[in-house]
Amino acid sequence: MKKNDRRARTHASWIAFCLHRISGVLLTVFLPFHFWTLGLALENEAALDAALKWYEAPIFKFGEWLLVFFLALHALGGIRILLIEFRPWKGLRLGWISASFGTAAIVSFVFLITILS
């Protein structure tokens, strides 16, 4: 391993890259469960109601908050990538990375407040 490899992995752009990929994988894992629940609505109303009642548990509320956080993080990370690809950049734009993460956090906390009240 080269000496500068470790420094590159602590760079803000690399961390933003990793968070974007991880959030994408986690959203992909969530989708089959989401489609399964939606499929219950096609079967009958009682099956959907039973699943939705099960989802009222606190662990699922926390998971719902994480879902919104990762969705916002992934969307803003994608916008950051589009800006990098289509705009002339000179050096690292740490502000864009921080703004993406901060906005994702704010959106998810607003959602958390909404579901808790």
Residue pairs with C-beta under 8 A, 6 or more apart in sequence:
8 14
11 92
12 92
12 94
12 97
13 92
13 97
15 97
16 77
16 80
16 97
16 100
16 101
19 73
19 77
19 101
20 73
20 74
20 77
20 78
20 80
20 81
23 70
23 71
23 73
23 74
23 77
24 74
26 66
26 70
27 67
27 70
27 71
27 74
30 67
37 48
37 51
37 52
37 55
40 47
40 48
40 51
41 48
54 60
61 115
61 116
64 111
64 115
65 108
65 111
65 112
65 115
66 108
68 107
68 108
68 111
68 112
69 104
69 105
69 107
69 108
72 103
72 104
72 107
72 108
73 100
73 101
73 104
76 99
76 100
76 101
76 103
76 104
77 100
79 100
80 96
80 97
80 100
83 96
